[in-house]
């Protein structure tokens, strides 16, 4: 598949900001989100890992990373991302994110018994 044909205007706009003054965890998270919406889970996971390297306390990035990994068939890595995300969210008082990731983790384990 030619990735140039599937690039949304948001992805194009956001990627132009890479390595500039606005580059950072939030930009990398936004790119991960856009790539996941475009159906490119592996590319999304790459950007989300970059985001978390810059800000490992971002509950939303952990949650989206788990979703991207799951969508890419990386079940064990998705379980790890959700587990780490629950720990981070709980430690920061982000109870809603922890609950959501707990539900995603439970579903993932139910749907893939080896996870």
TORPALUM-687414 format. One record per residue: x, y, z of N, C-alpha, C, O in turn; residue number from 1; residue in one letter. Coordinates in nm, 3 decimals, decimal comma. Example, Ala and Ser with C-alpha at 12.3 -4.5 7.8 and 13.67 -1.06 7.14 Angstrom:
REM residues 2
     n_c1     n_c2     n_c3    ca_c1    ca_c2    ca_c3     c_c1     c_c2     c_c3     o_c1     o_c2     o_c3    k  r
    1,319   -0,569    0,780    1,230   -0,450    0,780    1,320   -0,330    0,780    1,424   -0,332    0,846    1  a
    1,285   -0,225    0,708    1,367   -0,106    0,714    1,290    0,003    0,787    1,341    0,114    0,804    2  s
REM end
This chain:
REM residues 115
     n_c1     n_c2     n_c3    ca_c1    ca_c2    ca_c3     c_c1     c_c2     c_c3     o_c1     o_c2     o_c3    k  r
    0,085   -0,119    0,000    0,000    0,000    0,000    0,088    0,124    0,000    0,185    0,132    0,077    1  x
    0,058    0,217   -0,082    0,132    0,342   -0,091    0,086    0,434    0,020   -0,026    0,485    0,018    2  x
    0,174    0,456    0,117    0,135    0,535    0,234    0,107    0,681    0,198    0,033    0,749    0,268    3  x
    0,167    0,728    0,090    0,142    0,866    0,049   -0,005    0,887    0,013   -0,060    0,995    0,035    4  x
   -0,069    0,784   -0,043   -0,208    0,796   -0,082   -0,300    0,797    0,038   -0,412    0,848    0,030    5  x
   -0,256    0,742    0,151   -0,343    0,731    0,267   -0,318    0,840    0,370   -0,384    0,843    0,474    6  x
   -0,226    0,930    0,344   -0,197    1,035    0,440   -0,313    1,134    0,448   -0,358    1,189    0,348    7  x
   -0,359    1,156    0,569   -0,462    1,257    0,588   -0,395    1,394    0,595   -0,275    1,403    0,621    8  x
   -0,472    1,498    0,572   -0,415    1,633    0,586   -0,358    1,657    0,727   -0,260    1,729    0,742    9  x
   -0,420    1,597    0,829   -0,370    1,613    0,965   -0,232    1,552    0,981   -0,145    1,612    1,044   10  x
   -0,212    1,433    0,925   -0,081    1,369    0,935    0,024    1,453    0,865    0,132    1,477    0,919   11  x
   -0,007    1,498    0,746    0,087    1,580    0,669    0,124    1,707    0,746    0,241    1,743    0,757   12  x
    0,023    1,773    0,801    0,045    1,897    0,876    0,129    1,870    1,001    0,223    1,944    1,030   13  x
    0,096    1,764    1,074    0,168    1,734    1,198    0,311    1,690    1,171    0,402    1,728    1,245   14  x
    0,332    1,611    1,066    0,469    1,565    1,038    0,561    1,679    0,998    0,682    1,669    1,016   15  x
    0,506    1,786    0,945    0,588    1,903    0,912    0,643    1,970    1,038    0,741    2,044    1,031   16  x
    0,580    1,944    1,152    0,624    2,005    1,278    0,734    1,926    1,348    0,795    1,974    1,444   17  x
    0,760    1,804    1,301    0,863    1,721    1,363    0,999    1,790    1,358    1,034    1,854    1,260   18  x
    1,072    1,774    1,465    1,206    1,831    1,480    1,207    1,984    1,479    1,312    2,045    1,460   19  x
    1,092    2,043    1,499    1,084    2,188    1,507    1,058    2,233    1,650    1,070    2,156    1,744   20  x
    1,022    2,357    1,663    1,000    2,416    1,795    0,883    2,352    1,869    0,879    2,355    1,992   21  x
    0,786    2,295    1,796    0,668    2,237    1,858    0,676    2,086    1,875    0,579    2,022    1,916   22  x
    0,792    2,029    1,845    0,809    1,885    1,859    0,812    1,850    2,008    0,867    1,924    2,089   23  x
    0,754    1,738    2,041    0,754    1,693    2,180    0,656    1,578    2,197    0,605    1,523    2,100   24  x
    0,632    1,545    2,321    0,546    1,431    2,354    0,405    1,447    2,296    0,349    1,352    2,243   25  x
    0,349    1,566    2,306    0,213    1,588    2,257    0,204    1,574    2,105    0,108    1,516    2,054   26  x
    0,300    1,627    2,034    0,301    1,613    1,888    0,313    1,466    1,849    0,242    1,419    1,760   27  x
    0,402    1,394    1,915    0,421    1,251    1,884    0,293    1,173    1,918    0,257    1,080    1,845   28  x
    0,227    1,210    2,027    0,099    1,146    2,062   -0,005    1,174    1,952   -0,075    1,083    1,908   29  x
   -0,015    1,298    1,910   -0,112    1,335    1,807   -0,086    1,259    1,676   -0,180    1,215    1,610   30  x
    0,041    1,244    1,640    0,074    1,167    1,520    0,037    1,020    1,537   -0,014    0,957    1,444   31  x
    0,062    0,965    1,655    0,023    0,827    1,680   -0,127    0,809    1,668   -0,174    0,711    1,610   32  x
   -0,201    0,903    1,720   -0,347    0,899    1,712   -0,394    0,905    1,566   -0,480    0,827    1,525   33  x
   -0,338    0,996    1,489   -0,377    1,012    1,349   -0,340    0,889    1,266   -0,419    0,844    1,182   34  x
   -0,220    0,833    1,289   -0,180    0,714    1,214   -0,270    0,595    1,250   -0,301    0,513    1,164   35  x
   -0,310    0,585    1,376   -0,399    0,476    1,416   -0,535    0,492    1,348   -0,593    0,395    1,300   36  x
   -0,586    0,615    1,346   -0,714    0,641    1,278   -0,704    0,608    1,129   -0,803    0,568    1,068   37  x
   -0,587    0,626    1,071   -0,566    0,598    0,929   -0,544    0,450    0,901   -0,530    0,409    0,785   38  x
   -0,541    0,369    1,007   -0,527    0,225    0,989   -0,384    0,175    0,984   -0,359    0,063    0,938   39  x
   -0,291    0,256    1,030   -0,149    0,219    1,030   -0,103    0,200    1,176   -0,036    0,287    1,233   40  x
   -0,140    0,087    1,233   -0,116    0,063    1,376    0,033    0,058    1,411    0,072    0,109    1,515   41  x
    0,115   -0,001    1,326    0,258   -0,011    1,357    0,323    0,128    1,360    0,402    0,158    1,449   42  x
    0,288    0,211    1,263    0,342    0,348    1,259    0,291    0,427    1,380    0,366    0,505    1,440   43  x
    0,165    0,406    1,415    0,108    0,471    1,533    0,184    0,431    1,658    0,219    0,516    1,740   44  x
    0,211    0,302    1,672    0,283    0,253    1,790    0,422    0,315    1,799    0,468    0,349    1,908   45  x
    0,489    0,331    1,685    0,621    0,395    1,685    0,614    0,536    1,743    0,694    0,572    1,830   46  x
    0,519    0,615    1,695    0,507    0,752    1,744    0,465    0,755    1,891    0,509    0,842    1,967   47  x
    0,380    0,662    1,932    0,337    0,660    2,072    0,451    0,620    2,165    0,461    0,671    2,276   48  x
    0,536    0,530    2,120    0,655    0,495    2,200    0,746    0,618    2,212    0,803    0,643    2,319   49  x
    0,760    0,693    2,104    0,842    0,815    2,109    0,781    0,915    2,207    0,853    0,979    2,284   50  x
    0,650    0,928    2,205    0,581    1,018    2,296    0,607    0,978    2,441    0,636    1,062    2,526   51  x
    0,597    0,848    2,467    0,617    0,800    2,604    0,762    0,809    2,649    0,790    0,822    2,768   52  x
    0,856    0,803    2,555    0,997    0,823    2,590    1,019    0,965    2,640    1,105    0,989    2,725   53  x
    0,940    1,059    2,586    0,951    1,199    2,627    0,869    1,229    2,752    0,907    1,314    2,832   54  x
    0,757    1,158    2,770    0,669    1,180    2,886    0,605    1,046    2,927    0,493    1,016    2,886   55  x
    0,676    0,968    3,008    0,623    0,838    3,048    0,504    0,845    3,143    0,446    0,742    3,176   56  x
    0,467    0,963    3,185    0,353    0,978    3,277    0,221    1,005    3,205    0,120    1,030    3,270   57  x
    0,220    1,000    3,072    0,101    1,033    2,994    0,009    0,911    2,984    0,032    0,822    2,901   58  x
   -0,093    0,908    3,066   -0,188    0,796    3,068   -0,253    0,773    2,931   -0,268    0,659    2,888   59  x
   -0,290    0,881    2,865   -0,357    0,869    2,735   -0,267    0,802    2,632   -0,314    0,726    2,548   60  x
   -0,138    0,830    2,638   -0,044    0,770    2,543   -0,031    0,620    2,569   -0,022    0,541    2,475   61  x
   -0,029    0,580    2,696   -0,024    0,437    2,728   -0,148    0,366    2,675   -0,140    0,258    2,618   62  x
   -0,263    0,429    2,695   -0,389    0,369    2,650   -0,389    0,354    2,497   -0,426    0,249    2,446   63  x
   -0,350    0,458    2,426   -0,349    0,453    2,281   -0,242    0,355    2,230   -0,263    0,288    2,129   64  x
   -0,128    0,348    2,298   -0,025    0,251    2,259   -0,080    0,109    2,272   -0,059    0,026    2,183   65  x
   -0,150    0,080    2,380   -0,210   -0,052    2,396   -0,307   -0,084    2,283   -0,308   -0,195    2,231   66  x
   -0,387    0,015    2,246   -0,483   -0,004    2,136   -0,409   -0,028    2,004   -0,447   -0,116    1,927   67  x
   -0,304    0,050    1,977   -0,229    0,035    1,852   -0,162   -0,102    1,845   -0,166   -0,168    1,742   68  x
   -0,101   -0,143    1,954   -0,035   -0,273    1,956   -0,135   -0,386    1,938   -0,109   -0,482    1,866   69  x
   -0,249   -0,373    2,002   -0,353   -0,473    1,988   -0,401   -0,480    1,843   -0,418   -0,589    1,788   70  x
   -0,423   -0,365    1,782   -0,468   -0,359    1,643   -0,364   -0,418    1,548   -0,398   -0,467    1,440   71  x
   -0,238   -0,412    1,589   -0,129   -0,465    1,506   -0,102   -0,613    1,535   -0,011   -0,672    1,478   72  x
   -0,182   -0,672    1,622   -0,165   -0,813    1,654   -0,055   -0,843    1,753   -0,017   -0,959    1,771   73  x
   -0,003   -0,741    1,818    0,104   -0,757    1,917    0,042   -0,768    2,056    0,053   -0,676    2,138   74  x
   -0,022   -0,881    2,082   -0,101   -0,898    2,203   -0,018   -0,886    2,330   -0,058   -0,814    2,422   75  x
    0,094   -0,953    2,337    0,176   -0,948    2,459    0,224   -0,805    2,487    0,224   -0,761    2,602   76  x
    0,264   -0,735    2,384    0,309   -0,596    2,401    0,192   -0,507    2,441    0,209   -0,415    2,521   77  x
    0,072   -0,534    2,388   -0,046   -0,456    2,425   -0,080   -0,478    2,572   -0,112   -0,384    2,643   78  x
   -0,072   -0,603    2,617   -0,096   -0,634    2,759    0,002   -0,556    2,846   -0,037   -0,499    2,948   79  x
    0,128   -0,554    2,807    0,230   -0,482    2,882    0,201   -0,332    2,883    0,215   -0,267    2,987   80  x
    0,163   -0,277    2,769    0,133   -0,133    2,762    0,014   -0,097    2,850    0,020    0,001    2,924   81  x
   -0,092   -0,176    2,844   -0,209   -0,148    2,929   -0,173   -0,164    3,077   -0,215   -0,084    3,160   82  x
   -0,096   -0,267    3,109   -0,056   -0,289    3,249    0,026   -0,172    3,301    0,002   -0,121    3,410   83  x
    0,124   -0,130    3,221    0,207   -0,014    3,260    0,121    0,112    3,268    0,137    0,193    3,358   84  x
    0,031    0,127    3,173   -0,057    0,243    3,171   -0,148    0,251    3,293   -0,171    0,359    3,347   85  x
   -0,198    0,137    3,336   -0,282    0,134    3,456   -0,202    0,179    3,577   -0,251    0,255    3,660   86  x
   -0,079    0,131    3,586    0,008    0,171    3,698    0,034    0,321    3,696    0,024    0,388    3,799   87  x
    0,066    0,374    3,579    0,093    0,517    3,565   -0,031    0,599    3,597   -0,025    0,695    3,674   88  x
   -0,143    0,560    3,539   -0,268    0,635    3,560   -0,307    0,635    3,708   -0,346    0,738    3,762   89  x
   -0,297    0,520    3,771   -0,334    0,510    3,913   -0,242    0,597    3,999   -0,288    0,664    4,091   90  x
   -0,113    0,595    3,968   -0,018    0,674    4,048   -0,038    0,824    4,032    0,002    0,902    4,118   91  x
   -0,101    0,865    3,921   -0,126    1,007    3,897   -0,271    1,047    3,925   -0,311    1,160    3,897   92  x
   -0,349    0,954    3,979   -0,487    0,984    4,013   -0,580    0,992    3,893   -0,690    1,045    3,903   93  x
   -0,537    0,939    3,780   -0,618    0,940    3,659   -0,704    0,813    3,658   -0,680    0,720    3,581   94  x
   -0,802    0,813    3,745   -0,884    0,694    3,770   -0,962    0,652    3,646   -0,973    0,532    3,619   95  x
   -1,016    0,746    3,571   -1,093    0,712    3,451   -1,007    0,639    3,350   -1,049    0,537    3,294   96  x
   -0,887    0,688    3,325   -0,797    0,621    3,229   -0,761    0,482    3,279   -0,755    0,387    3,200   97  x
   -0,736    0,468    3,408   -0,704    0,337    3,465   -0,821    0,240    3,445   -0,801    0,125    3,409   98  x
   -0,943    0,288    3,469   -1,061    0,203    3,449   -1,074    0,161    3,303   -1,100    0,044    3,275   99  x
   -1,057    0,255    3,212   -1,069    0,224    3,069   -0,965    0,120    3,027   -0,998    0,025    2,956  100  x
   -0,841    0,138    3,071   -0,737    0,043    3,034   -0,761   -0,093    3,098   -0,727   -0,196    3,040  101  x
   -0,818   -0,095    3,217   -0,852   -0,221    3,281   -0,955   -0,297    3,199   -0,945   -0,419    3,183  102  x
   -1,054   -0,226    3,146   -1,155   -0,288    3,060   -1,090   -0,339    2,931   -1,116   -0,452    2,890  103  x
   -1,005   -0,258    2,868   -0,938   -0,301    2,745   -0,852   -0,425    2,771   -0,849   -0,518    2,690  104  x
   -0,781   -0,424    2,884   -0,695   -0,537    2,919   -0,777   -0,663    2,942   -0,740   -0,771    2,896  105  x
   -0,887   -0,650    3,012   -0,975   -0,764    3,039   -1,028   -0,821    2,907   -1,029   -0,943    2,887  106  x
   -1,072   -0,735    2,818   -1,123   -0,781    2,688   -1,014   -0,849    2,606   -1,037   -0,952    2,543  107  x
   -0,895   -0,790    2,607   -0,783   -0,846    2,532   -0,750   -0,986    2,584   -0,727   -1,078    2,505  108  x
   -0,747   -1,001    2,714   -0,716   -1,131    2,772   -0,829   -1,231    2,747   -0,803   -1,351    2,731  109  x
   -0,952   -1,185    2,744   -1,065   -1,273    2,717   -1,061   -1,321    2,572   -1,085   -1,438    2,543  110  x
   -1,031   -1,228    2,481   -1,033   -1,260    2,339   -0,910   -1,337    2,292   -0,914   -1,405    2,190  111  x
   -0,800   -1,325    2,368   -0,677   -1,399    2,335   -0,629   -1,468    2,463   -0,551   -1,410    2,538  112  x
   -0,675   -1,589    2,487   -0,650   -1,658    2,614   -0,502   -1,670    2,653   -0,473   -1,684    2,772  113  x
   -0,411   -1,664    2,559   -0,269   -1,675    2,591   -0,210   -1,545    2,641   -0,095   -1,541    2,686  114  x
   -0,288   -1,437    2,634   -0,235   -1,304    2,672   -0,233   -1,289    2,823   -0,193   -1,184    2,874  115  x
REM end
